[in-house]
Amino acid sequence: MIIYEPGGSWIGVVLTYGGTIWPQIGTQFTLWCLFSLIAYFVVERTHVGLGKEVHSILASTMSFLLIFRANQSYARYWQGRTSVAMFFSTIRDFTMMSILHIHGGAATMAWLTGNIDLKEKTREDKYDVRAREFRINIVRLSVAYGVMLKLYTRIALDGYCFGAISCETKWLIDWDRLRLRQLLKDDEFKAADACLGILEDPSDTSLDGLAAQFRDRIDIEVPDDWPDDFEVSLRPGARAHSAVLYYLRELLILNVNDFVNTVPWGIKERFVPNLSRVLSDTQEHFDMIAQIISTPVALPYACLCKTLVLIYMVCSPMTVDHTLGFFGGYVVPVFLVLALLGIDAISTELENPFGDDANDLDILEFIHSLEKEALEFLHMSGDFKAIQSFQWRRMPFFITEHTCKPITHHLVFGEFATAEVAPSGTVTPASSHRGSDRGYGRQSSLIRSQSMSDASSRG
C-alpha cells in the first residue's frame, strides 16, 4: 500500500507514476490522443462533424454515472478497510482476554498480586505448565488466523471466482503456507491446507519441502516445471480459515473449568461465552472481506459505464467546436477524456482493495502488529518461558516489498520452526531509508533479556 504525504510537494505527487492511474490507462489514452489529433485536423478541413450538442450531452451523462460508480467503489474500499481493522482488533482482544482469563497455578496467582517478594518465592506447579501450554496455543493459532486472511485474499478472486491462479500467486501462497506450517501442528496444517482447493499442486507441503522452495531466494523464481496457471476447484467446500477457527474454539472447550470438567488451571465457564462471541465477530469480519472480494460491481452497470466511455472517446473528436481554436477544440477534450478514464480506472481498483497491488490494503502490517502485541501480552502476564518458545525468522524481499512498513521478520513457533530461509540483509523499501531494523533489534533483545532474568528468578 502506498501512503503519500498530503502536505508534501505538489510536483512530487503529480510526477508519481507507480501506483497511479497511468500504468492502467496510459496505452488507451495515448492512442486516443493520436486518434483525436488526426480527427481534429480532418474535421477542421472538411467541416464534417456530428454536431456540437452531442459532446455536452454525452459528457454530462457519463460524468454522473462514473462519479456515482466511484462513490460506490470508495464506500466498498472503506468497508474493506474497516473490516480488516475490526478483524485484527477482535483477534487481538480474543488473545488478550484469553491470556487474562486463564487461571494457571501458584506462580500465576503470585504474579497477579504484583508482590515482588511473593513472585520470587513462589515456584511453578503443574497448573502453571498447563496454563503456559494454553497461552502458547492461543498465540500461535491467533497469528495463524491472521496469516490465513492474507492467504485468502491472494486466492479468493482469481481462484475461487475464476478457477485459476497464476504461478506467481501460487508462489506467494506457498510462502503463506510455510508461515502456517511453522505455527500449526501437523494435523492442524493438513486440515487447513486440504481446504485450499488448489488442483495439481506440485509443491511439497512438508516443512522441509516448503523451506527448500524458498531458501536463499530474494525474488520470485518460479520453478521451470511449473505451469503458467494452477487450476483451483470452484466447487463450494470448507474454507481453510474455518479449520483454524475450529481449533481456536476447540482450545477454549478443552480448557474451560466447569462443574463437570475439573480443569483448575483453565478458564472459568462464565468467561467462555464472551470469548466465543469475540471469535464469532472475527468470522463476521472475515466473511465481509470475502463478500467484498467475490462480489464486484454489477456487470450491467460496469458494462454501461465502459460502453459510454468508449462511445464518447470515438465520437468526441467529431463533435468539437473548431471556432474555439486548438486549445478549446483539442486540449480541453483531452483533459476530459483523461478524467473519465482515470475515474473509471480508480473505481475498478477501489472495488477490491485486497491483494498485492500498489494501493491494496497492507495486511502484512496488521499481522506483524498482532505478532508483536501477542508477545507483549505474554510478557505482561509474566509467562516469559512462553515468549522463549517463539522465534523470529527473516522475510524475503518479494514479500516485504508489498508493505510500506519496515517489516523484516515474522513469528514462528520454535518447536515447528525451520532454519532461516531468507538470505541475510533482506530489507524492505521503507526500512532501507528509515533504519527501523535497529529499533526492532533493541526491542527483541530487551524482551529476551527480561524473559531470561525473570524466568530464572521464578525457577
SULHUZI-V740488 format. One record per pair of residues at least 6 apart in sequence whose C-alpha atoms are under 7 Angstrom apart, sorted by sequence separation. I is the first residue (numbers start at 1). J is the second residue. D is the distance in whole Angstrom. If there is no record, write none. Layout:
# SULHUZI-V740488
I:J:D + I:J:D
This chain:
# SULHUZI-V740488
43:49:6 + 158:164:6 + 159:165:5 + 204:210:6 + 257:263:5 + 354:360:5 + 378:384:7 + 431:437:7 + 158:165:6 + 256:263:7 + 257:264:6 + 322:329:6 + 353:360:5 + 354:361:6 + 400:407:6 + 110:118:6 + 111:119:6 + 181:189:6 + 255:263:7 + 321:329:6 + 353:361:6 + 378:386:7 + 400:408:7 + 110:119:5 + 257:266:5 + 320:329:5 + 378:387:6 + 155:165:7 + 256:266:5 + 257:267:6 + 258:268:7 + 255:266:5 + 256:267:5 + 257:268:5 + 258:269:5 + 107:119:7 + 110:122:7 + 255:267:6 + 256:268:6 + 257:269:6 + 375:387:6 + 256:269:6 + 395:408:5 + 394:408:6 + 395:409:5 + 107:122:6 + 154:169:7 + 394:409:4 + 395:410:7 + 106:122:7 + 107:123:6 + 393:409:5 + 394:410:6 + 107:124:5 + 392:409:6 + 393:410:5 + 106:124:6 + 392:410:6 + 393:411:6 + 106:125:7 + 154:173:7 + 392:411:5 + 408:427:6 + 105:125:6 + 108:128:7 + 391:411:6 + 392:412:6 + 408:428:7 + 107:128:7 + 390:411:7 + 391:412:5 + 407:428:7 + 105:127:5 + 151:173:6 + 390:412:6 + 391:413:6 + 406:428:5 + 104:127:5 + 105:128:5 + 390:413:5 + 391:414:6 + 104:128:5 + 389:413:6 + 390:414:5 + 406:430:5 + 151:176:6 + 389:414:5 + 405:430:6 + 406:431:4 + 181:207:6 + 394:420:7 + 396:422:5 + 404:430:6 + 104:131:5 + 393:420:6 + 395:422:6 + 401:428:6 + 394:422:6 + 400:428:5 + 401:429:6 + 102:131:7 + 147:176:7 + 178:207:7 + 397:426:6 + 396:426:6 + 397:427:6 + 406:436:6 + 199:230:7 + 397:428:7 + 178:210:6 + 199:231:5 + 178:211:7 + 198:231:6 + 199:232:5 + 198:232:5 + 199:233:7 + 197:232:6 + 198:233:6 + 99:135:6 + 144:180:6 + 197:233:5 + 365:403:7 + 144:183:6 + 364:403:7 + 365:405:7 + 371:411:6 + 362:403:6 + 368:410:7 + 95:138:6 + 140:183:6 + 195:238:6 + 196:239:7 + 95:139:7 + 195:239:6 + 196:240:6 + 195:240:5 + 356:402:6 + 95:142:7 + 193:240:7 + 192:240:5 + 192:241:7 + 91:142:7 + 171:222:7 + 192:243:5 + 191:243:6 + 192:244:7 + 168:222:7 + 167:222:7 + 296:351:6 + 293:352:6 + 167:227:7 + 292:352:7 + 167:228:5 + 166:228:6 + 167:229:5 + 166:229:4 + 167:230:7 + 165:229:5 + 166:230:6 + 164:229:6 + 165:230:5 + 164:230:5 + 165:231:7 + 385:451:7 + 164:231:4 + 384:451:5 + 163:231:6 + 164:232:5 + 163:232:5 + 163:233:6 + 385:455:7 + 163:234:6 + 384:455:6 + 160:232:7 + 159:232:5 + 160:234:6 + 148:241:6 + 145:241:7 + 145:244:6 + 141:244:7 + 141:248:7 + 161:294:7 + 131:265:6 + 130:265:7 + 131:266:7 + 157:293:6 + 156:293:7 + 157:294:6 + 127:265:5 + 105:265:6 + 104:265:4 + 103:265:5 + 104:266:7 + 102:265:7 + 103:266:5 + 102:266:5 + 103:267:6 + 102:267:5 + 101:267:6 + 218:396:6 + 219:397:7 + 220:398:6 + 217:396:7 + 218:397:5 + 219:398:5 + 218:398:6 + 94:275:6 + 94:278:6 + 90:278:6 + 90:281:7 + 91:282:7 + 90:282:6 + 87:282:5 + 87:285:5 + 86:285:7 + 87:286:7 + 153:354:6 + 154:355:6 + 83:285:5 + 153:355:6 + 83:288:7 + 216:421:6 + 217:422:6 + 83:289:6 + 215:421:4 + 216:422:5 + 214:421:6 + 215:422:6 + 216:423:5 + 80:289:6 + 211:421:6 + 80:292:7 + 150:363:6 + 147:367:7 + 146:367:6 + 143:370:7 + 143:371:6 + 183:412:6 + 182:412:5 + 183:413:5 + 182:413:6 + 183:416:7 + 182:416:5 + 139:374:6 + 182:417:5 + 66:305:7 + 65:305:7 + 62:308:7 + 62:309:7 + 136:386:6 + 132:383:7 + 58:312:7 + 132:386:6 + 55:316:6 + 55:319:6 + 54:319:7 + 52:319:5 + 50:318:6 + 51:319:5 + 52:320:6 + 49:318:5 + 50:319:5 + 52:321:6 + 49:319:6 + 111:382:7 + 70:343:7 + 77:350:5 + 80:353:7 + 140:413:7 + 73:347:5 + 77:351:6 + 43:318:7 + 76:351:6 + 77:352:7 + 74:350:6 + 77:353:6 + 40:317:6 + 66:343:7 + 70:347:5 + 73:350:5 + 39:317:6 + 44:322:7 + 66:344:6 + 69:347:7 + 73:351:5 + 88:366:7 + 92:370:7 + 39:318:7 + 95:374:7 + 36:317:5 + 96:377:6 + 33:334:7 + 29:338:7 + 25:341:7 + 21:342:6 + 24:345:7 + 21:345:7 + 21:346:7 + 123:458:6 + 122:458:7 + 123:459:6 + 120:457:6 + 120:458:6 + 19:358:5 + 19:359:6 + 2:358:6 + 1:358:5 + 2:359:6 + 1:359:4 + 1:360:5 + 1:361:6 + 1:362:5 + 1:403:6 + 2:404:6 + 1:404:6
